[in-house]
Amino acid sequence: MVHYLYVLKDDSGVKNQVICNLVGEIWKSTYVFNITQLPERCDIIAVAQFAFDRTEGDQILESDKGIITSLVEAKKTVYTSIGFVCEDDWPAIFDPPDTGVFQKDFFDPLINLLNASKVNGILIYCKYIYDVPVIDFAVKLSNFVSAVKNKTDNLIVGLIITGSYYFNFPNNSLFDFSITNEALDLYIIDWSNLNICDNDTVKYGLSPITSNILDMVTIEQVNGGITNSSMDKSKIYAMIQMLPVIPKKLVPKSPWCITTYSIYCSSTNPTNLSQWCTNPSKLSYDQGAYAKQSYVGIALEHLDTEDYEGFCDCEKFPVTNLIIDGWTASPFKTCPKLDHN
C-alpha cells in the first residue's frame, strides 16, 4: 500500500509528532497531491511505498517519485514505506534463501533508491508480525534494519504493527521487542479497523476507546498490551483511522469497501449512509486525547479518504483536525455532518 505521511511541527523534538498518511496513486480516490495545499499542521512527509514485488526500477510509481523530488527540492524531510503491493513475503526479505538474489533484487535497489532520492526515513509496513514464518524474527528484522542503516546516512526506521494482536505484545517468546528496540527508531501501533463493520461499530465506531460489548476490541485493550510489552515506550505512535468503511453487503461485487468522507458528507442516500462505519466527531477528538496520555506521536490514515473537498462544511480535513485538536488539548468543536449516523 502506498503512503504519504506528514508530521506536525513541535519544539520538543520527537514528542508531540503527528503523522498524516496519504495512500497515493494506487488508491481509488479523487485526491490530487498539491504541495501548496498540504494540511498546515504537518511538515514531515513520508511518500509512497517501495514495493518489493514490483519489477526492478518500478518499485516506486513514477508519479510518486516526482512527489518525492518536489518535496526534497522544497527542503521538506521525506520518508517512504517499504512492503508489498500484493501478497506479503517477508521471509524473502528478513530470511532470504538465496543471499545473492536478495542482494541483487531487493536490497541493492532499496539502498540505491534511498540514497538517490535523499529520503530521511523508512517505515516497514509489516503489520502482522506474528504471522511471519521466520525463526528468530526479531533478530533478523533487527539485522535487516542495521544493514540498511549502514548503507545510508542517518536514516530513521520505523515498524508499523496492527493493534489487533495486542494480546501477543507482552509475550517475548513470540516476538521480542527488547531485541528490536535498539535498531528501530519508532513503533507505529495501528488502531484502525479493530472490529468489523457491523451494527455495533456503526453506532460506536470501528475502534472505540472502551466498550461494554463483550467481543468488541477496544483501544484500552490495545494500550494494555503495549503497557505490558517490552517495547521502548519512548518510541511508540498510535495510528488512528480516518477512513469510512462501507459494509460489504452494500458493495458485494466490489473489492473496495473503503471510501472517503467527501463522498460520505455529500451523499444523497441516507438509508445506505446510515449503515456506513465512521467516527463521530467526539470519538476522533477523544482518540487523539487518549493517545496523548501514553504515546510520543500519532499517525492518521488516510488523507485521501478524508473530506479533502470540504463537503462536510467544517473546512477541509475535518477528521484530521479533530484528532489533532484532541492530541493538542485544543477546544473540541463538533462537525455535525460527521455525526448524522
Salt bridges, closest charged atoms under 4 A:
GLU62 OE2 - LYS65 NZ 3.17
ASP95 OD2 - LYS140 NZ 3.54
ASP105 OD1 - LYS104 NZ 3.41
ASP185 OD2 - LYS149 NZ 2.98
ASP190 OD2 - LYS127 NZ 2.76
ASP286 OD1 - LYS282 NZ 2.76
GLU301 OE1 - HIS302 NE2 3.48
ASP313 OD2 - LYS337 NZ 2.99
ASP325 OD1 - ARG41 NH2 3.00
